[in-house]
Amino acid sequence: MGDPRKHRRKYERPQHPWKEERIKQETEIAKKYGLVNKREIWKAKSIIDRFRKGARSLMSSTGEGAEKRRKELLSRLNRIGLLDSNSLEDVLRLTTEDLLERRLQTIVYRKGLADTIKQARQFVLHRHVLVGDRIVDVPSYIVEKGMEDSIRLKK
């Protein structure tokens, strides 16, 4: 019967497709983090932009509801490992690379479980990586701060 909801992009594409400076920056980021295509960068950028937009709106609003949403946003960012402090100004300083550092692929490489960033991606895709007791085969999986120590290779 099909899915009743309308499928939408989870990211925003660049306004101008052929700006040389942006293309060079994205290519460097893709090489550094072992990304397959630019879409992965755009998704991470969209996630960070949503966090920053929420922080900007919370800075201007007041009341009980705003305070509750502020605590929820900050606790979520602390749990993910993107933020250590409890200020909305720090949320505005977040970059795309901060989120890319929290990907499973990057953490597997940084922990020394793989020799290269691309080998880390291959380990994840071939289901050799365990997070806790579960096999995770998604390189873009965002690892929470508490789960970082439980990442290991399957025997």
Contacts in CASP RR format, 6 or more apart in sequence:
PFRMAT RR
TARGET T0000
AUTHOR 0000-0000-0000
METHOD contacts of the structure
MODEL  1
MGDPRKHRRKYERPQHPWKEERIKQETEIAKKYGLVNKREIWKAKSIIDR
FRKGARSLMSSTGEGAEKRRKELLSRLNRIGLLDSNSLEDVLRLTTEDLL
ERRLQTIVYRKGLADTIKQARQFVLHRHVLVGDRIVDVPSYIVEKGMEDS
IRLKK
10 43 0 8 1.000
10 46 0 8 1.000
11 39 0 8 1.000
11 42 0 8 1.000
11 43 0 8 1.000
11 45 0 8 1.000
11 46 0 8 1.000
12 42 0 8 1.000
12 45 0 8 1.000
12 46 0 8 1.000
12 49 0 8 1.000
13 42 0 8 1.000
14 22 0 8 1.000
14 42 0 8 1.000
16 22 0 8 1.000
26 38 0 8 1.000
26 41 0 8 1.000
29 35 0 8 1.000
29 41 0 8 1.000
29 96 0 8 1.000
29 97 0 8 1.000
29 100 0 8 1.000
30 36 0 8 1.000
30 37 0 8 1.000
30 38 0 8 1.000
30 40 0 8 1.000
30 41 0 8 1.000
32 117 0 8 1.000
33 97 0 8 1.000
33 100 0 8 1.000
33 103 0 8 1.000
33 105 0 8 1.000
33 106 0 8 1.000
33 117 0 8 1.000
34 105 0 8 1.000
34 117 0 8 1.000
34 118 0 8 1.000
34 121 0 8 1.000
35 41 0 8 1.000
35 100 0 8 1.000
36 121 0 8 1.000
40 140 0 8 1.000
41 96 0 8 1.000
41 100 0 8 1.000
43 140 0 8 1.000
44 96 0 8 1.000
44 99 0 8 1.000
44 100 0 8 1.000
45 96 0 8 1.000
47 99 0 8 1.000
48 94 0 8 1.000
48 95 0 8 1.000
48 96 0 8 1.000
48 98 0 8 1.000
48 99 0 8 1.000
51 73 0 8 1.000
51 77 0 8 1.000
51 82 0 8 1.000
51 91 0 8 1.000
51 94 0 8 1.000
52 91 0 8 1.000
52 92 0 8 1.000
52 94 0 8 1.000
54 73 0 8 1.000
54 91 0 8 1.000
55 73 0 8 1.000
55 88 0 8 1.000
55 91 0 8 1.000
55 92 0 8 1.000
56 92 0 8 1.000
58 66 0 8 1.000
58 69 0 8 1.000
58 70 0 8 1.000
58 73 0 8 1.000
58 88 0 8 1.000
59 88 0 8 1.000
70 88 0 8 1.000
73 88 0 8 1.000
73 91 0 8 1.000
74 83 0 8 1.000
74 86 0 8 1.000
74 88 0 8 1.000
74 91 0 8 1.000
77 83 0 8 1.000
77 91 0 8 1.000
77 94 0 8 1.000
78 84 0 8 1.000
78 86 0 8 1.000
78 145 0 8 1.000
79 144 0 8 1.000
79 145 0 8 1.000
79 146 0 8 1.000
80 102 0 8 1.000
80 142 0 8 1.000
80 144 0 8 1.000
80 145 0 8 1.000
81 102 0 8 1.000
81 144 0 8 1.000
81 145 0 8 1.000
82 94 0 8 1.000
82 98 0 8 1.000
82 99 0 8 1.000
82 102 0 8 1.000
83 90 0 8 1.000
83 91 0 8 1.000
83 94 0 8 1.000
84 90 0 8 1.000
99 142 0 8 1.000
100 106 0 8 1.000
101 107 0 8 1.000
101 110 0 8 1.000
102 142 0 8 1.000
102 143 0 8 1.000
103 139 0 8 1.000
103 140 0 8 1.000
103 141 0 8 1.000
103 142 0 8 1.000
103 143 0 8 1.000
104 124 0 8 1.000
104 129 0 8 1.000
104 131 0 8 1.000
104 136 0 8 1.000
104 138 0 8 1.000
104 139 0 8 1.000
104 140 0 8 1.000
104 141 0 8 1.000
104 142 0 8 1.000
104 143 0 8 1.000
104 151 0 8 1.000
105 117 0 8 1.000
105 120 0 8 1.000
105 121 0 8 1.000
105 124 0 8 1.000
105 139 0 8 1.000
105 140 0 8 1.000
106 117 0 8 1.000
106 120 0 8 1.000
107 143 0 8 1.000
107 148 0 8 1.000
107 151 0 8 1.000
108 114 0 8 1.000
108 120 0 8 1.000
108 123 0 8 1.000
108 124 0 8 1.000
108 129 0 8 1.000
108 151 0 8 1.000
109 116 0 8 1.000
109 117 0 8 1.000
109 119 0 8 1.000
109 120 0 8 1.000
111 151 0 8 1.000
113 120 0 8 1.000
113 123 0 8 1.000
113 129 0 8 1.000
113 151 0 8 1.000
113 152 0 8 1.000
113 153 0 8 1.000
114 120 0 8 1.000
114 122 0 8 1.000
114 123 0 8 1.000
120 139 0 8 1.000
121 139 0 8 1.000
123 129 0 8 1.000
123 153 0 8 1.000
124 136 0 8 1.000
124 137 0 8 1.000
124 138 0 8 1.000
124 139 0 8 1.000
124 141 0 8 1.000
125 137 0 8 1.000
125 139 0 8 1.000
126 137 0 8 1.000
127 135 0 8 1.000
127 137 0 8 1.000
127 154 0 8 1.000
128 153 0 8 1.000
128 154 0 8 1.000
129 135 0 8 1.000
129 136 0 8 1.000
129 137 0 8 1.000
129 151 0 8 1.000
129 152 0 8 1.000
129 153 0 8 1.000
129 154 0 8 1.000
130 136 0 8 1.000
130 150 0 8 1.000
130 151 0 8 1.000
130 152 0 8 1.000
130 153 0 8 1.000
130 154 0 8 1.000
131 141 0 8 1.000
131 143 0 8 1.000
131 147 0 8 1.000
131 150 0 8 1.000
131 151 0 8 1.000
132 147 0 8 1.000
132 150 0 8 1.000
132 151 0 8 1.000
132 152 0 8 1.000
135 154 0 8 1.000
143 151 0 8 1.000
END
